[in-house]
Amino acid sequence: MQEPQRAAQCGYTFTTDLRGNMETRISFLGCWVKNTNDQRFDISLELKVNYRGQTSTYPVVMTCRPQQSWDVREIVCEENYMEVSVSRIIPAAIVKSLQLSGPVAGISQAWKVSFTNSSTGTILAKDAIGRGYGVNATVTRVVFRASYNTAESQIIMIGNYHLEVITSMMMYKQTLLSLFVDTTLACPRDPPVFTDLAVSWRSPSVLSPLLTGSFLNSGFTMGVNGNLIANDDLKATKYMFQYSGSTVEVTVPIGAPEGYLQSDIVDNTYVTIYSINLMLQRQWTGENDDDSTTHLQYKPVVTPAIRQIPIFIDHTIKEQGYFNVSLGNFYSDVVLNSFTIHKAPLTLNALTLRGMDVAYATNPNNTQVFYLIVPFKDSLVEMTYLGNYSRRYKLYVTYVMTLEPKGKNFTYSNVVDRILEDAAPPNYTNSCGRDRLVINMTRGNIGRYWLPYIRNLPLTNELITSQKYVVRDTDVGLYLEVPYPSVGLIYEVATLDFFRVRLDFSLRNNRTLNIESSTFVICIFPPVPLVCIANGSIIAVVNSSLSKPSIDPTRTHLKDINCKPQEVGNGLALFNFAAYTCGTTKKFDSDYLVYENEVIYDRAVLFPDEPIISRDSTYRMTLRCRYPVKDTLMLAAQNKSALPMLGLAVPDQAKVLRRRARTHMAELRIAKDDAYSAFYQPKDFPVSVPQSGNLYIQADMPSTNLVTLLQDCWATAFPNHDGQAGRDLVVDGCSTTGPDLSSTINISSDYSSRLHVKLNGDVIGQVYIHCKVALCDPSHTDGCFQTCNQTQERVFTKRSKTFSEVVSAGPVNVTSDDGEISYRHIAGVTSWSTWNWVLSIGLGVIAALTVGAIFLAVRLFAH
């Protein structure tokens, strides 16, 4: 029997559970069942199983007897049909004539079926059979069976519940005999309610379409898998069975052993599907005790896929020296396969060989838990030094599991950490040699993979070789000798008596470049003739005794006659000046930028305007410093926040700030008008610009033939260009346009880059302008041109002889258009106070008196 309609008509139910097992339920009063006086029922059937194209037949013969006597009316609500059988009291002489000769056909033409609440009305029994109904009469009972959702059925509401009802009556008439049997059917149709922990089946307590008057409720009994459970036995189960005047509720916890739980993996998520066959029996008796009814309903329940969130527990006790974590709760079809720890896959055997351990435990509900133990000292545990004596140990763990027998893999990842006071930081012993600074470091138990730095220079082999450092690097420590003078030293004090030199040493995190440990050593050394410092300062010591004839060091100067010695004594002169001052010239020499100046001694002449004949030449000593054009920049990624800053709308984007020593000193100047004919001087700042005004900015490289090109420009509220959020004015050589301001780039006739910033009225407050300026030598390239590629990826034209630096200008006070001035004081920016003016006037008077005295002395000497 394969047709679902035929099976329902004959009282057969075929189902398959989650395991794939087939279950067949057959009504005692169904087709092809041998009925012996409604007391014994025999069935003989064949089950055909097809497996891989092969069909096997299994004969089944069964004999069943009712466990208790029939009630007057018995109703069964099966999975695919409804059935009612009613007892009838008929003289034995005519019973045989009433009995049907076949399972559903051959019924006496005297039998009719009347559908009370349907337009179908009353039809012959054979017509009802043709409509798919099961109609039969046995020795003692009349049977009516119907599929769900027939034309004659209807859905009614009882409270909040749905009930499918067929109101019908079977009739038999013959001479001197009329028989009417109420065969009304009613079955609850509401689906179960699911939660993550349980399934609830609710239905009305009273099925009013089946009642004809007052009744006595005999009670409710629930069952599982076709077996009723006595109310006294329910206490030993985890089921909840309760009923009230309106509702009967059966609640079963998901995973109850009488059901079946199937697991699956969906998008790397562990899910379960639970199924169980529930049953509910209602019994009641009419007021005359002659219409007792048993109502039995089967309710197969299959939950949707329920996500099972793994329970990860950290049991670690840091004093024990290892991580102890667990993951549960999984049913027996989940097998622990392997682990991935800090991106390293490990089988269970490999994990054990490393000194780790795996353990298993079973919960009371038969779910399993997987335990993992990992020592803190394992190399796969991430260790981070936090400073002082603290270290953080972090375990990145991924469980790799397999669902059997489906063979589906899935994973679960988590991170746990502990902070331990077990660090032994590096220990330093510093000293000064005759001509070198010495740092002797003992590592302790941390920092084996930290990077050593001299100031901001990584201690590379190239630096060690070029500067003749002495380095011995072992597992125990690091020994470093830095000769004096050399690159990386800081000259704190420079006098004619001594140079006080400092060596800064640090260990940096190899991932973040954050300084984890540092030290310094300060040594006193004798002066040297020339020191070129990375920040663009030049220190020179002139020894007058080395010239023939000797010179007076007090009368020496640099190319700029105003650049006098900082200190003079014992025939020595000390000059300390910036490379961009005192008439210093700059030029390219291969891959170096060379700064040159001269120490000049002019002979004293009483009458400089009169002719003089002498064989003495003017003393000149050349000072030359070479800086590599190509150097290494430290890049730090910074995410600029989108907070409004002085009315500037700051884009939410990342900017890379380039930090390097300013050795070339380009200038950023602010012009007073669009003709760029006059510029604000340092004493003029802060300058004021109206809120809807303009800024005219020019980048220059004084005293050289280098061309300036604007690469990036931005505005901030602070003079420091690094680490501050700002508003972009130029990005990769391209001007910008926004709601608060716009910019335009131009090139002057002398190849200076100019930037015009138009304010649109939304910016207010104090602003500093910063620009990253590219310096280009047109004599060593194919040309120097400001270029912009208006695409997502903007680039500059490749130039083999260019370098860049960041320069700043400001502050600029952007004032409101109504004349109100918005001013912000910035620490470190001072104005001219009364004492400044008094001091300036005093110095001026002293200078005037000095000049007058010199002039008078010359006049007296002439006379």
C-alpha positions in Angstrom: 0.0 0.0 0.0 1.8 3.1 -1.2 -0.9 5.7 -1.8 -1.3 8.1 1.2 -5.0 8.6 0.6 -5.6 4.8 0.5 -3.6 4.3 3.7 -5.6 6.9 5.6 -8.9 5.5 4.3 -7.9 2.0 5.5 -6.4 3.0 8.9 -2.7 2.6 8.1 0.1 5.0 9.2 3.6 4.8 7.8 6.3 6.9 9.4 10.1 7.1 9.3 12.1 8.3 12.3 15.3 10.4 12.3 17.4 7.2 12.2 15.6 6.2 9.0 13.7 3.3 10.6 10.2 2.7 9.3 7.3 2.4 11.7 3.8 1.1 10.7 0.7 1.5 12.8 -2.6 -0.3 11.8 -6.0 0.2 13.3 -7.7 -2.9 14.8 -10.7 -1.9 12.6 -8.7 -1.3 9.5 -8.7 -2.9 6.1 -7.4 -6.5 5.7 -7.4 -7.1 9.4 -9.1 -10.4 10.3 -11.6 -9.4 13.1 -12.9 -12.2 15.4 -15.9 -10.8 17.3 -14.0 -7.5 17.9 -11.8 -9.4 20.4 -9.1 -10.8 18.3 -7.3 -9.2 15.4 -5.0 -11.0 12.9 -2.9 -9.3 10.2 -0.6 -10.8 7.7 1.5 -8.5 5.5 4.8 -8.2 3.6 7.4 -5.5 4.0 9.6 -4.9 1.0 12.9 -3.2 1.5 14.9 -1.9 -1.5 18.7 -1.4 -0.8 21.1 -0.6 -3.6 18.7 -1.8 -6.3 18.0 -5.1 -4.5 14.5 -5.7 -3.1 14.0 -8.0 -0.1 10.6 -9.2 1.2 10.0 -9.7 4.9 6.6 -11.4 5.8 5.0 -10.2 9.1 2.2 -12.1 10.9 0.7 -10.5 14.0 -2.2 -11.3 16.4 -3.4 -8.7 18.9 -6.1 -8.6 21.6 -7.5 -5.5 23.3 -6.0 -4.9 26.7 -9.3 -3.7 28.0 -12.9 -3.8 27.0 -14.2 -1.4 24.4 -15.7 1.9 25.4 -19.1 2.9 23.9 -17.2 5.4 21.7 -13.6 5.3 20.9 -11.9 8.1 18.8 -8.4 7.9 17.5 -6.6 11.0 16.1 -3.7 9.5 14.1 -1.0 11.3 12.3 -2.8 11.0 8.9 -6.5 10.2 9.7 -9.3 10.5 12.3 -11.3 7.4 13.3 -14.4 6.8 15.4 -16.0 3.5 16.4 -19.3 3.3 18.3 -20.8 0.3 20.0 -24.3 -0.7 18.8 -26.9 -2.9 20.5 -28.6 -5.0 17.8 -30.4 -8.3 18.0 -28.1 -11.2 17.2 -30.4 -12.4 14.4 -29.8 -9.3 12.3 -26.1 -8.7 13.2 -25.0 -10.8 10.2 -27.0 -8.8 7.8 -25.5 -5.5 9.0 -21.9 -6.7 8.8 -19.9 -5.5 5.8 -18.7 -8.2 3.5 -15.5 -6.5 2.6 -13.0 -4.1 4.1 -14.5 -0.9 2.6 -16.7 -2.2 -0.2 -19.7 -4.4 -0.4 -21.5 -2.6 2.5 -25.2 -3.0 2.5 -27.0 -0.5 0.4 -29.1 0.3 3.5 -26.2 2.1 5.1 -26.0 5.8 4.6 -23.7 8.6 5.9 -25.2 12.0 6.8 -22.9 15.1 7.0 -24.8 17.5 9.2 -22.9 20.7 8.7 -22.0 20.3 5.0 -23.7 20.8 1.7 -23.0 17.1 0.9 -25.9 16.1 3.0 -26.8 12.4 3.2 -25.1 10.0 0.8 -24.9 6.2 0.4 -22.1 4.4 2.1 -20.5 3.4 -1.2 -20.5 7.1 -2.2 -18.8 8.0 1.0 -16.2 5.3 0.3 -15.7 6.8 -3.1 -15.0 10.2 -1.5 -12.1 8.6 0.5 -13.9 7.9 3.7 -13.6 4.6 5.5 -17.0 3.1 6.4 -17.5 -0.2 8.1 -19.7 -2.2 10.5 -18.4 -5.0 12.6 -20.2 -7.4 14.9 -20.5 -4.8 17.7 -19.3 -1.5 16.3 -19.8 1.0 13.6 -16.7 2.5 12.1 -16.2 5.9 10.4 -12.7 7.1 9.2 -11.6 10.3 7.5 -8.5 11.9 6.3 -7.7 15.4 7.5 -8.7 18.5 5.4 -11.7 16.9 3.6 -14.4 18.8 1.9 -16.8 18.0 4.8 -14.4 19.0 7.6 -14.1 22.4 9.3 -11.8 24.2 11.7 -13.4 25.7 14.7 -11.9 27.5 17.7 -12.2 26.5 21.3 -10.6 29.2 23.2 -7.2 29.8 21.6 -7.0 26.3 20.1 -7.9 24.9 16.7 -10.1 21.9 16.3 -10.8 20.0 13.1 -14.4 18.6 13.1 -16.5 16.4 10.9 -20.1 16.3 12.1 -21.6 13.0 10.7 -24.1 10.2 11.4 -24.3 6.7 10.0 -27.8 5.4 9.4 -29.3 1.9 8.7 -32.9 1.2 7.8 -34.9 -1.9 7.1 -38.3 -3.2 7.8 -39.2 -2.6 11.4 -35.7 -1.4 12.2 -33.9 2.0 12.0 -30.4 2.5 13.4 -28.7 6.0 13.9 -25.1 6.2 15.1 -23.4 9.5 15.9 -20.0 9.3 14.2 -18.8 12.9 14.8 -15.0 13.4 14.8 -13.0 16.1 16.5 -9.2 16.3 16.7 -6.9 19.1 18.0 -4.7 20.5 15.3 -2.3 23.0 17.0 1.4 22.4 16.4 3.8 22.0 19.4 5.7 25.0 20.9 9.5 24.7 20.8 12.1 26.3 23.1 15.8 25.6 23.2 15.3 23.3 26.2 11.9 21.7 25.8 8.9 21.1 23.6 5.3 21.7 24.8 2.1 20.3 23.3 -1.1 22.2 24.3 -4.7 21.4 23.5 -8.2 22.1 24.9 -9.3 20.1 27.9 -12.9 19.8 26.7 -13.8 18.9 23.1 -17.2 20.4 23.0 -18.3 19.1 19.5 -18.2 15.6 21.0 -20.5 16.4 23.9 -24.3 16.2 23.9 -24.9 17.3 27.4 -23.4 17.3 30.8 -20.5 14.9 31.4 -18.1 13.6 34.0 -14.4 13.9 33.2 -12.6 10.7 34.0 -9.1 12.2 33.5 -6.1 12.6 31.2 -3.2 10.2 30.6 -0.1 11.0 28.5 2.0 8.5 26.7 5.2 8.1 24.7 5.9 5.9 21.7 2.5 4.2 21.9 2.6 3.4 25.6 0.5 5.2 28.2 2.3 6.3 31.4 0.4 6.1 34.6 0.2 9.4 36.5 2.1 7.8 39.5 4.9 6.8 37.2 5.3 10.4 35.8 7.1 11.5 38.9 10.0 9.3 37.9 10.3 11.0 34.5 11.3 14.5 33.5 8.0 15.0 31.7 5.6 17.8 32.9 1.9 16.9 32.4 -0.7 19.4 33.7 -4.2 20.3 32.8 -6.8 22.9 33.9 -10.3 23.7 33.0 -9.3 24.9 29.5 -5.9 23.5 28.6 -4.0 20.2 28.7 -0.2 20.6 28.4 2.5 18.0 27.9 6.1 19.3 28.2 9.1 17.1 27.3 12.7 18.2 27.8 14.7 18.1 24.6 17.0 15.1 24.8 14.7 13.0 26.9 15.8 9.3 26.5 12.4 8.1 25.0 13.0 10.4 22.0 15.7 10.5 19.4 18.3 13.3 19.1 20.1 13.8 15.8 23.0 16.3 15.4 24.1 18.2 12.3 26.6 20.9 11.4 25.2 24.0 9.6 27.7 26.8 8.8 30.2 25.5 11.4 27.4 25.5 14.0 26.5 22.5 16.0 22.7 22.0 15.8 20.4 19.3 17.0 17.0 17.9 15.9 14.9 16.1 18.5 12.0 13.8 17.8 9.5 12.0 20.0 6.1 10.4 19.6 3.7 11.8 22.2 0.3 10.5 23.0 -2.7 11.9 25.0 -5.7 10.1 26.2 -8.9 11.8 27.3 -11.8 9.9 28.9 -15.2 11.1 30.0 -18.7 9.7 30.7 -22.1 11.1 29.9 -24.8 11.8 32.5 -26.6 8.5 31.8 -23.4 6.4 32.0 -24.2 4.9 28.6 -21.9 7.0 26.4 -18.4 6.6 27.9 -15.8 7.9 25.5 -12.1 7.3 25.1 -10.3 9.9 22.9 -6.7 9.0 22.0 -4.4 11.3 20.0 -0.9 10.6 18.6 1.4 13.5 18.2 4.8 12.9 16.5 7.0 15.9 17.3 10.2 16.9 15.4 11.9 20.1 16.5 13.5 22.4 14.0 17.3 22.6 14.1 18.3 24.1 17.4 21.6 25.8 17.7 23.6 24.3 20.5 26.0 27.0 21.8 29.1 25.2 23.1 29.9 26.0 26.8 33.5 27.1 27.2 34.8 27.3 30.8 38.1 28.5 32.0 39.2 26.5 35.0 42.7 27.9 35.1 44.4 28.4 38.4 47.5 30.4 37.6 49.5 29.2 40.5 49.4 25.7 38.9 51.4 26.9 35.9 49.0 25.8 33.2 45.8 26.6 31.3 42.9 24.3 32.1 39.9 24.9 29.8 36.9 22.8 28.9 34.3 22.7 26.0 30.9 21.0 26.2 28.3 19.9 26.0 28.2 17.5 23.1 26.2 14.3 22.5 27.9 11.0 21.8 27.9 11.6 18.0 30.6 14.3 18.4 34.2 13.2 18.4 37.2 15.4 19.3 39.6 15.3 16.4 42.4 17.7 16.9 43.4 21.2 18.1 44.8 24.4 16.6 46.8 26.4 19.1 48.0 29.8 18.0 47.6 28.8 14.3 49.5 25.6 14.8 47.5 22.4 14.0 48.1 19.6 16.5 46.8 16.1 16.5 45.9 14.6 19.9 49.1 12.6 19.8 51.3 15.6 18.9 49.6 17.6 21.6 50.5 14.9 24.2 54.1 14.8 23.0 54.4 18.6 23.7 53.4 18.1 27.3 49.8 19.1 26.9 46.9 16.9 28.0 43.4 16.1 26.9 40.7 14.6 29.2 37.1 13.7 28.8 34.1 13.8 31.2 30.4 12.8 30.9 27.5 14.9 32.3 24.4 13.5 34.0 22.5 14.1 30.8 25.0 11.9 28.9 26.6 14.8 27.1 30.4 14.9 27.0 33.0 17.6 27.9 36.5 17.9 26.4 39.2 19.2 28.7 42.5 20.7 27.5 45.6 21.5 29.7 48.4 23.6 28.3 51.5 24.8 30.3 52.1 28.5 30.4 55.7 27.9 29.2 54.8 26.2 26.0 56.1 28.2 23.0 52.6 28.2 21.4 51.3 30.3 24.3 51.7 34.0 23.5 53.6 35.9 26.1 53.5 39.7 26.4 55.7 41.7 28.8 53.6 44.3 30.6 56.4 46.1 32.4 58.1 45.7 35.8 57.6 42.0 36.8 54.3 41.3 34.9 53.7 39.1 31.9 50.5 38.2 30.2 50.1 34.6 28.9 47.5 34.2 26.3 46.2 30.9 24.8 44.5 30.9 21.4 42.8 27.6 21.1 40.5 26.0 18.5 38.8 22.7 19.0 38.4 20.7 15.8 35.6 18.1 16.1 33.9 15.6 13.8 30.2 14.7 13.7 29.8 11.0 13.2 28.7 9.2 11.2 28.2 12.1 8.8 31.9 12.9 8.9 31.3 16.7 9.1 34.0 18.7 10.8 33.4 21.9 12.8 35.4 24.1 15.0 35.1 26.3 18.1 37.7 29.0 19.0 38.3 31.0 22.2 41.0 33.0 23.9 42.0 32.9 27.6 44.8 34.7 29.4 46.4 35.2 32.8 48.8 37.8 34.2 51.7 36.5 36.2 54.3 38.3 38.3 57.1 36.1 37.0 59.1 38.4 34.7 62.8 39.1 35.2 63.4 42.3 33.1 66.7 43.0 31.5 69.5 44.3 33.8 72.0 46.8 32.6 75.5 47.6 33.6 76.7 50.8 31.9 80.2 52.3 31.8 82.4 54.8 30.0 85.6 53.8 28.2 88.4 56.1 27.1 86.8 56.7 23.8 83.6 54.8 23.9 80.3 54.2 25.7 79.5 50.7 27.0 76.2 49.0 27.7 76.3 45.5 29.1 72.8 43.9 29.3 71.7 40.7 31.0 68.5 39.5 29.4 66.6 38.0 32.4 63.8 35.7 31.2 62.1 38.1 28.7 63.0 40.0 25.6 64.9 37.3 23.6 63.1 38.4 20.5 62.9 42.2 21.2 64.8 44.4 18.8 67.7 46.6 20.0 67.7 50.2 19.1 70.2 53.1 19.4 67.9 56.1 19.8 65.5 55.6 16.9 68.0 53.6 14.8 67.7 49.8 14.7 70.9 48.0 15.6 71.4 46.4 12.2 74.6 44.9 10.8 74.9 47.8 8.5 74.9 50.3 11.4 77.3 48.2 13.4 79.7 47.9 10.5 79.6 51.5 9.3 80.0 53.0 12.8 82.4 50.3 14.1 80.3 49.3 17.0 81.4 46.3 19.0 78.5 43.9 19.6 78.4 40.5 21.3 74.9 39.0 21.3 74.2 35.8 23.2 71.3 34.0 24.8 72.4 35.4 28.2 72.8 39.0 27.2 74.1 41.7 24.8 77.3 43.6 25.1 77.6 46.9 23.1 80.4 49.4 22.7 79.7 52.6 20.8 82.8 54.6 19.8 83.0 58.4 20.3 82.1 60.1 18.1 79.6 58.1 16.0 76.1 58.1 14.7 73.4 57.6 17.4 75.0 59.7 20.2 73.3 62.7 21.8 75.4 65.7 22.6 73.8 67.2 25.7 76.5 69.7 26.5 79.3 71.0 24.2 82.0 73.2 25.7 85.6 73.8 25.0 86.5 71.8 28.1 84.3 68.7 27.5 81.4 67.2 25.5 78.8 65.5 27.6 77.5 62.6 25.4 74.5 60.4 26.0 73.8 57.0 24.5 70.1 55.9 24.5 69.5 52.2 24.2 66.1 50.5 24.0 64.5 47.1 23.3 61.4 47.3 21.2 58.6 44.8 20.6 59.2 43.0 17.4 55.5 43.3 16.4 54.5 46.8 17.6 57.9 48.5 17.9 56.8 49.8 21.3 59.7 50.3 23.8 59.7 47.5 26.3 62.9 48.3 28.1 65.4 51.1 27.9 68.6 52.5 29.5 71.1 55.2 28.8 74.7 56.0 29.7 76.3 59.5 29.9 80.0 60.0 29.4 82.3 63.0 29.4 84.7 63.2 26.5 87.2 65.8 25.2 86.0 67.9 22.4 86.5 66.8 18.8 87.0 69.2 15.8 83.6 68.5 14.1 80.4 66.8 14.9 77.5 66.5 12.4 74.3 65.8 14.4 71.3 64.1 12.8 68.9 66.9 13.9 70.8 69.3 11.6 73.1 70.8 14.2 76.8 71.3 13.6 79.4 71.6 16.3 82.9 72.7 15.4 86.0 73.4 17.5 88.7 75.6 16.0 92.3 75.5 17.3 94.1 78.7 16.5 97.5 77.3 17.4 97.3 75.0 14.3 97.4 78.0 12.0 100.6 79.9 10.9 100.6 82.6 11.9 98.2 82.0 14.8 94.9 83.8 14.8 92.7 85.3 17.4 89.8 82.9 17.9 87.6 85.7 19.3 87.6 87.4 15.9 86.5 84.3 14.0 83.1 83.9 12.4 81.2 81.8 9.9 80.1 82.8 6.4 77.4 84.9 8.1 79.5 87.5 9.9 76.9 87.6 12.7 77.6 83.9 13.6 80.3 84.2 16.2 81.8 81.5 18.4 79.6 80.3 21.2 82.7 80.0 23.5 86.3 81.1 23.2 89.3 80.3 25.4 92.9 78.9 25.4 93.2 79.5 21.7 90.1 77.6 20.9 86.7 78.7 19.5 83.5 76.6 19.7 80.8 77.0 17.1 77.4 75.4 17.5 74.8 76.2 14.8 72.0 74.8 12.8 72.8 73.6 9.3 70.2 75.9 7.7 71.7 79.1 9.2 74.9 81.1 9.2 75.2 81.1 5.4 75.5 77.3 5.2 75.2 76.1 1.6 73.7 72.8 0.4 74.4 70.6 -2.6 74.0 67.1 -3.8 77.0 64.8 -4.0 76.0 61.4 -5.3 73.5 60.0 -2.7 74.4 62.6 -0.1 73.3 66.1 0.7 76.4 68.1 1.7 76.2 71.1 4.0 79.2 73.5 3.9 80.3 76.5 5.9 83.6 78.2 6.7 85.3 79.5 9.8 86.8 82.8 8.7 89.3 85.0 10.4 89.7 88.5 9.1 92.8 90.5 9.8 92.2 93.7 11.8 92.9 96.9 9.8 92.7 100.3 11.4 91.7 102.0 8.1 89.8 99.4 6.1 88.9 101.9 3.4 92.5 102.7 2.6 94.7 100.5 0.3 97.0 98.1 2.0 99.7 95.7 0.7 100.2 92.4 2.7 101.3 88.8 2.1 99.0 87.6 4.9 96.0 85.7 3.6 92.6 85.5 5.2 92.2 82.4 7.4 89.5 80.0 6.2 88.6 76.5 7.5 85.9 74.5 5.7 83.3 72.7 7.7 81.5 70.0 5.7 78.7 67.6 6.8 77.3 64.8 4.6 73.8 63.4 5.2 72.4 60.5 3.2 69.5 61.4 0.9 68.2 57.9 1.2 67.4 56.9 4.8 65.0 54.8 6.7 61.8 56.2 7.9 59.8 54.9 10.9 56.2 54.5 9.9 53.4 54.6 12.5 49.9 53.9 11.6 47.4 56.3 13.1 43.6 56.2 12.8 42.3 59.7 12.8 39.2 60.1 14.8 36.2 61.8 13.4 35.8 64.3 16.3 35.2 67.9 15.2 38.3 69.9 15.8 38.1 73.7 15.8 35.2 73.5 13.4 37.2 71.3 11.0 35.3 68.2 9.8 38.0 65.5 10.2 37.6 62.6 7.8 37.5 59.1 9.4 40.5 57.6 7.7 44.0 56.4 8.5 47.1 58.5 8.0 50.7 57.4 8.1 52.9 59.9 9.8 56.5 60.0 8.8 59.0 60.8 11.5 62.6 61.8 10.7 65.2 64.3 11.8 64.8 67.6 10.0 68.2 68.0 8.4 67.3 70.1 5.3 65.0 72.7 6.7 62.5 73.7 4.1 60.3 76.6 5.1 56.6 77.0 5.2 55.5 80.7 5.1 52.2 82.4 5.1 51.8 85.3 2.7 49.8 88.5 3.5 48.0 88.6 0.1 47.5 86.6 -3.1 50.5 88.3 -4.7 52.8 86.5 -2.3 54.8 89.8 -2.2 55.1 90.0 1.6 55.1 87.3 4.3 54.4 87.2 8.0 57.5 87.1 10.1 57.8 84.9 13.3 57.1 88.0 15.5 53.8 88.5 13.7 52.2 85.2 14.9 49.6 84.4 15.8 48.0 86.1 12.7 44.3 86.5 12.2 42.2 85.4 9.2 38.4 86.0 8.9 36.1 82.9 8.9 35.3 83.3 5.2 38.8 84.5 4.3 41.8 83.0 2.5 45.2 81.6 3.5 48.2 81.9 1.1 50.9 79.4 1.9 54.3 79.0 0.2 57.0 76.3 0.7 60.5 77.5 0.1 64.0 76.0 0.3 66.2 79.1 1.0 69.8 79.4 -0.3 69.5 76.4 -2.7 68.4 75.6 -6.1 66.1 72.8 -4.9 62.5 72.8 -6.0 59.8 72.3 -3.4 56.7 70.1 -4.2 53.8 69.7 -1.8 53.0 66.1 -1.1 50.6 66.3 1.9 49.3 69.2 3.9 46.9 69.2 6.8 45.6 71.6 9.5 45.6 70.8 13.3 44.9 72.6 16.5 48.4 72.0 17.9 51.9 72.8 16.7 53.1 69.2 16.8 52.3 67.6 13.4 52.6 64.0 14.7 49.8 62.2 16.6 47.1 64.9 16.1 43.9 64.6 14.1 43.6 67.1 11.3 41.9 68.3 8.2 43.5 67.3 4.9 44.4 70.2 2.6 46.7 68.3 0.2 46.7 64.5 -0.2 49.4 62.8 -2.3 50.0 66.0 -4.3 46.3 66.7 -4.9 44.3 69.6 -3.6 41.1 68.9 -1.7 37.6 70.3 -1.6 35.2 70.0 1.3 32.2 71.7 2.9 34.4 73.7 5.3 37.3 74.6 3.1 39.0 74.0 -0.3 42.5 74.2 -1.6 44.4 75.0 -4.8 48.1 74.3 -5.6 50.2 76.6 -7.8 53.9 76.8 -8.7 55.7 80.2 -8.6 58.2 81.4 -11.2 61.0 80.5 -8.8 59.6 76.9 -8.5 58.2 77.4 -5.0 55.0 75.5 -4.3 52.0 77.7 -3.3 48.8 76.6 -1.6 45.7 78.7 -1.6 43.2 77.7 1.1 39.7 79.1 0.8 37.7 79.1 4.1 34.0 78.6 3.7 32.8 80.0 7.1 32.7 76.8 9.2 36.2 76.9 10.6 36.9 78.8 13.7 39.7 78.9 16.3 43.5 78.5 16.3 45.0 76.4 13.5 48.5 75.2 12.6 49.4 74.3 9.0 51.7 71.3 8.3 53.1 70.2 5.0 55.2 67.3 3.9 57.4 68.9 1.3 59.4 67.0 -1.4 62.7 68.6 -2.3 63.8 68.0 -5.9 67.1 68.8 -7.6 66.2 69.6 -11.3 69.9 69.2 -12.3 69.8 65.5 -11.4 66.4 64.6 -12.7 64.3 64.8 -15.8 62.4 67.7 -14.2 60.5 68.5 -11.1 56.8 68.8 -11.6 53.9 68.8 -9.2 51.7 65.9 -10.2 48.4 64.5 -9.1 46.7 61.3 -10.2 43.0 61.8 -9.4 42.3 58.2 -8.7 42.0 56.1 -5.6 45.7 55.5 -5.7 47.5 58.8 -6.1 51.2 58.9 -6.8 54.1 61.3 -7.5 56.2 61.1 -10.6 59.2 58.9 -9.8 62.3 61.0 -9.1 65.6 59.5 -8.3 67.0 62.5 -6.5 64.2 63.6 -4.2 63.7 63.5 -0.4 61.0 65.0 1.8 60.4 66.5 5.3 57.6 68.0 7.3 57.4 71.7 8.0 54.9 73.8 9.8 53.6 77.3 10.1 51.3 79.1 12.5 49.4 79.6 14.6 46.6 81.2 12.6 43.5 82.5 14.5 40.4 82.1 12.3 38.0 84.7 13.6 34.2 85.0 13.1 33.0 87.3 10.4 31.2 89.5 12.9 34.5 90.7 14.4 34.5 88.4 17.5 37.9 86.8 18.0 38.1 83.2 19.1 41.6 82.6 20.6 43.1 79.5 22.2 46.3 79.7 24.2 48.8 76.9 23.3 51.5 76.0 25.9 54.9 76.8 24.6 53.8 79.8 22.5 54.7 83.0 24.3 53.9 86.6 23.5 55.9 89.8 24.2 55.4 90.8 27.8 56.4 94.1 29.4 59.6 92.6 30.6 60.5 91.5 27.1 60.1 95.1 25.9 62.1 96.5 28.8 64.9 93.9 28.2 64.9 94.7 24.4 65.1 98.4 24.9 67.9 97.9 27.5 69.9 95.8 25.1 69.4 98.4 22.4 70.8 101.1 24.6 73.8 99.0 25.6 74.5 98.2 21.9 74.3 101.9 21.0 76.7 102.9 23.7 79.1 100.1 22.7 79.1 101.3 19.1 79.7 104.9 20.2 82.6 103.9 22.4 84.3 102.0 19.6 83.8 105.0 17.2 85.3 107.4 19.8 88.3 105.1 20.3 89.1 105.0 16.6 88.9 108.8 16.3 91.3 109.2 19.3 93.7 106.7 17.9 93.7 108.4 14.5 94.6 111.7 16.1 
